[in-house]
Amino acid sequence: MNDRLALCNAIFRIPLTDYRRASYGLLIGSGSGTMMAVMDVCDRFRYAVDIDQCRHDRLHDWLLAVDRNELVDFIALAGWFSITEPKTIAAAMRHLKTPALVYSGAGIAREHFGNVPFVDTLAAFCMMTRHGS
């Protein structure tokens, strides 16, 4: 993990996992099962964080800081949202300059995410997050 991202995590206390890959994508997962499955098949992501393990206000502010400082080159959100209310993270994602993508198996309302690209199946999500896509 680079020093700027490590500092950002220390400030906001976000439990980010670094898979130490050559890529610089960030996966935000709701539900560790979905998150780990995506990390197993999508080498586009170097970093992963489980939204269910974060305070929403910290995650919102951290994500905007990561984006403003260009600490990752792609941000994706995947999950079922059975524990965590997605509105807070959706509010942050609507303001990202970094390319982003959302998958929700629970079929949450797309209007929360504004113009962020949204896919309906995990297969489509994985296809769209292949490294270099």
N, C-alpha and C positions, 0 to 999 in steps of 0.2 A: 504494500500500500504506500502510495507516495506521501510525503510529509504533510502536504496541504490537506489531503483527505483525512489523514490521521488526526490532524489538528481540528478539523471540522467535526469529526466524530467525538473527539474529547470534549469539545465545547457543548455539543448537543446531547452527548451520552447516547448515541445510537449504536446498537449491537450489530455492526456490519461484519460480514464474513468475507474475507479475501481468498478466492480460490486460486490466486496466483497464476492466472492465465495471461496470455499475450494481449487479450482484448481489454476494453475499458467500458463495457456495458454494466448497467446496474439493474438487478431484478429486485423488485419489491414484491414479496409474496404475502398473501393472507392465507395462512395454513402452511405449516412446514412441509407437509406431504407434497402439495402441489409445487411449492418452491424447490424442494430437493429434486423432484422429478424433472422440472424444467432445467435445473442446473446440470443434471445428468446428461441431457440431450442437446443443450444449446450452448455451444462454446462462445457465443456472442457476449455472454455475461461473465465478467470477472468477479463482480461483487454481488452479494445477496443480503437482504435484510428482511426479517419477518415482521410485518407491520403489527402483528398481534403482540409483539414483545416491546412495543414503543408507546410512549405517551404521544397522543395525536398532535399536540401543539409543538412538541419538539420535532417530530417527524416532518411536519409541514414546513417549519422554519429551516430544518436541516436540508430538506430536498431543494428548497429555493436557494440556499447557500451553495449547495453542490452545483446547481444549474448556473447560477451567476458566476461562479468561479471556474466553470468549465472543467470540472473534476472527473466527469465521465462523458462518454460520447453517445450514449443511448440509454434511455430509461424505460423500463417496462413494469407493468403492474399485472400480477396474475393471482387469482384466488377466488374463493367461494364467499368470502365476506360474511361468515356465519357468526363470528365473534366481534369483529371490528366494523364499525360504521364507516362506509367508504367516502362519505361526503367531505371529510377533512382532507384526505389525500387527493380526492378529485379536485378540490379547490386549488391545491398546490399544482397539480398536473396541468390544469388549464393555463397556467402562467409560464410554463417551461419554454425555453428556447431550444433546448436539447431535443432531438427527435425522440418521440415517445410512442408507446403502444399499450393498450389495455385489453386484457382478457378477463372475463368474469363468468364462471360457471353458474353463478346464481342468477344471472340475467338482470343485474341491477340497471337502473334507468340510465341510459346513455346521456341524457341531458345534464347530469351532474358533471360530466367530463368535457363539455363544450365540443371543441373541434379535434380533440385528441383521437387518433385512429383507434378503433375498437373492433375486436374480432370475437366471434361467437363460439369458436371451438378451440380446444387446446392444440389440436393438430394444426390449425391455421396459425395460431400464435407461434408455435415452434417453427413452422415454415417461414414465417415473416421475420423471425429473429435469428435466422441462420447467419453466421458470421459473414459479413460482406454484403448482406442483402440491403 
